[in-house]
Amino acid sequence: MLTSIHPKLPMRNKAVTRDFYLNKLGFEEFGAADYAGYLMLQKDQVQIHFFEFKELNPSENYGQVYIRTNDIDQMYALAERNAVVHPNGRLATKPWGQKEFSVLDPDHNLLTFGEDA
């Protein structure tokens, strides 16, 4: 039986990625170990893992994660306050019944946050 999923996304610079997620989106580091070239972050019950890919061209990165939330307004306020909401990803109710917004991280991984409308 499956119990959870932890997406793995590319990052060019561990310190930059850590700073973005901790200080802009309110994530925390997961675990006490500091692995070279690998980063594990979590917010509430959601974990995202990152692997080092120094040669990554952000304009060619198509990493994407859809994260469900039960308080989209609070998450949007945090992202908007920290100026990380994607210009084309403002909070809106979509035709498929989800209230969503999107963020691009420093490596152009797209994070979409959604809640049942």
Secondary structure, 3 states (H helix, E strand, C coil): CCCCCCCEEEECCHHHHHHHHHHHCCCEECCCCCCCCEEEEEECCEEEEEEECCCCCHHHCCCEEEEECCCHHHHHHHHHHCCCECCCCCCEECCCCEEEEEEECCCCCEEEEEEEC
